[in-house]
């Protein structure tokens, strides 16, 4: 009788341990959130990078490129977009250089002309402060928001521009009636994002040249002209 009692007690104890471990794995931080936290920490150390954006829909086409140097307060922005469904189709091009708060626009002859507008929330300083603080900069993926609101699923490994990374599928909650679905590829060694696409690959982002020197065509009259690399 005594041995049966102890066997029953041991069985109940093991069952309780299993329940506790299951609850801890369910309620605790998953591998996706832990990996994204590493990414958020790694992004705080980023001082220069390139971010490219491509969107293709039946009605529109858009290409954008941002080149950012936090140490020098420089941001180069280029965009080409078109309204495919228009009659006739229309196209727009922009080429801007933000030097601290000053904005320069590329002219038809290739020279820069200072704009009457200031960069404000589109300056390199604004983006870089957000990166350093670990808040969403909106040039690199919104990792801070994904940690809070994302359902993160682990995917396969692949290479993006020669960098080995792992894909993570993220479903965002609480933004709108329809959930947002994104796929990110995060570097296996440095934990930085290298690629992101939305469902159906209608929009695609690529990220590169982290903390590497980026050449800028800085106007001679700008404050950073003497700091060309």
Buried (B, 14 or more C-beta within 10 A) or exposed (E): EEEEEEEEEEEEEEEEEEEEEEEEEEEEEBEBBEBBBBBBEBBEEBBBBBBBBBBBEEEEBBBBBBBBBBEBBBBBBBBBBBBEEEEEEEEEEEBBBBBBBBBBBBEEEEEBEBBEEEBEEBBBBBBBEBBBEBBBBEBBBBBBBBBEBBBBBEEEEEEBEEBEBBBBBBBBEEEEEEEBBBBBBBBEEBBBBBBBBBBEEEBBBBBBBBEEEBEBEBBEEBBBEEBEE
